[in-house]
Amino acid sequence: MSLVRDYQQWHQAYDDPESGLSWRLATVQGYLRQALDRNLGPMSILSACSGDGRDVIGVLTERDDADRFTVTLIELHPLIAQQASDSAAAAGLRHLEVRTADAGSTDAYLGAVPADLVLLIGIFGNISDGDLRRTIDAAPQLCLPGATLLWSRGRDRDDRNDDVRARFAEAGFTELDYATRDTGSRPALGAMRYDGKPQDLATGRQLFTFLR
């Protein structure tokens, strides 16, 4: 996966509380809290293209039961991945692993899937239509039956999200919620539940490559 954007600079948009990224972060964290509260036992969490992990790490640091969560963050950019590792260590999250790896490759997920909670945030607007379909079709391989999956796609250039939602339904997912904001980059988020059967991870495949 080529790093075609300065993602360290891109993360600075989180500093603006009115930005689309800040709205997305708050909405993702709301979904995360709901998902974690629904399951009182041990849970596994996977975040692909996780960035600095502030969504997951921020929620876990609020909780007294953080030790029951096993977390894998996958981030290609080494400096951003290190920021995630440093944040997790500072928060005392002992069961959180940061993998500096290409989340577009299924090999990056070995040993981390299937998971109870899967985040595909900040991916779908940066890949081709073919890669988007391929990633959704492979999403069941990342999920335990009953898992929650969160996804996002901005609508500033076009709104293809009805197609995304339909594709998830065809792959065995039920929509729990869909949230939008109609200003700025017009971000949107979906929360899904996987209601299909377990699927083995097909290794050695490239699901997506970032275009921007």
N, C-alpha and C positions, 0 to 999 in steps of 0.2 A: 504494500500500500504506500503510495507516494504521499508525502506531506506537502500538499499544494497550498496550504493556508498557514499563516502564522497563528497557530492555535494558542500559544501563550498570550499573545496580544488579544486574540478573540475572547479569551476568558475574562478580560477586563470589563466586558459588558455586564458581568455579574455585579460590578460595583455600583451600577445605576439601578436603583430600586424600581424604576419605571420601565426598564428594558424588557424586551420579550424573553430574554434569558432568565431574568429574575422571576418573571411570571411563571415560566416553565419550571424553574427550580422549586418554587413554592407549591405548584400544582403536583409535581412529581412527589415531593415530600409528603403531601397530603395523602396521595395514593399509597405511598409506602407505609405510612402509619396505619392506615386502614388494613392493609394486607398483613402486617405484622401482628396486629391486634386480633385478626380473625383466627390465627393459628397460635395456640399456646404452647406447642411442643417445639422441639428443635427444628430449625429451618435453614435451608441453603439458599443463598442469594447470589445471583450472577449479574454483573453489569458489563455489557460489551461496549467498547469505545467509551470507557467510563470517565475520561478526563481526570480531573483531580479527585473524583469521588465525593465531592462535597454533598451530593444529594443523599447517598447512602450513609456516609460517615456522619453527616449532620444529624440525621434521624437517630442513628444508633447511639450517639453520645447523649441523647436525651433520656435514654432508657436505662432502667436498673437491671434489665434482663438481657443485656447485649451479648452475654456469653453463650446464649442459646442459638446464636446465629453464626453460621459459617459462610463467609463472604469471599467471592472471587471477583476482583476487578481486572479487566483486560484493557490495557491502554498502550498504544504503539509509541507515542512520543516519550522518550526516556526522561526528560526533565519533568514533564507533567506527571508521569507515573511515579517519579520519586517524590513529588509533592504529595501525591495520594498516600504513599508509604509513610511519609513523615507525619501527615495528619492522623493517620490511623495509629501510629505509635504514640503520638502525643495524647490521643484520646484513650489509650490503653485497650485498644481493640485487638485482643490476642488471637482471634480466629479470622482475621482478614488478611488475604493474600492479594498482592498486586502483581500481575503478570505483565511484563513489558513484551507485548506480542501483538501480532496482527489479528484483530478480531474478525477480519474477513475470512480467515482460514479456519476451517473446522478443527484443525489440529490444536488450535489455541484453547479449545474447550475440554480437552481430555482431562478426566478426573474431576471436572467441575460441574458436569451435567449428568443426568437431568437435575434441575433445580426447582425449588418451590416458588421462587420469585425471580423473574428474568426482566432485565431492563435493556431495551433497544432504543435508547434515547440519543437524538442527535445524529442519526444514521441515514434515515430514509430520504431526506432532502439532499443528500450529498452523493448519491449513487445513481446508477442508470436504472431505467425501468426494468430491464431484464434482471439486474442484480437484486432489485427490490422484490420482484416476484420470487426469485430463487431463495432469498433470505426468509421470506414469510413461509414458503413451502417447507423450509428446513427448520422453522421455529419449533415444531413439535419435538424435534430431537433434543432440544434444550430444556424441555419442560417435563416435570412429573405430571401425571394426571391430577387435575385440580389446581395446577400452578397458576399464579397471576403473572401476566406479562404486560409490561408498560412499553408503549412506543410513542414516538413523536414525529411530526413532519410539519414544517412551516408551510404557509399558503401564500407567501409573498409573491412568488413567481407564477404558480398555478395551484389549483386546488384539486388534487387527485385523491383526496383522502377517502372518498366514498369507495373508490376502487381498492384502496388499502384495506378498508374495513371489510369489504366483501371477500377479499382474498383471505383474510384471517378466518372468516366464517367458513370458507371452503376447506381450510386447513384444520378445522376442528375446534375453533375458538368461539367463545360466547362473549359478546361485549358487555362489560360491566358499567362503563361510563365513557363518555367522550366530551372533552372540554376544549373550548376555543377562546381565543382573544382576537378581536377584529381591529386591532391597531398595530402599527409597526410592521413587523415581519409576519403578523397574523399567525402566531404559533397555535398548534393544536396537539392534543395528547389523547391517547386511547388507553384504556385499562381493559384487559381481556382475561378470560379464564380458559385454560385448556381443558376441554372435555373429551379429548380423544384418547387413544390407547398409547402406551409407551412405545417409543421408537428409538432404535439404536442410533448412535452418532455415526454418521458416515465420514470417516476421516479422509484426509488428503484432498479435500475439496475447497475451492475458493468461492465463497458465497458472494462477496462484494469487494469492490475497490473504490475508494473515494475519488471523486472527480473534482472536488473543490475543498 
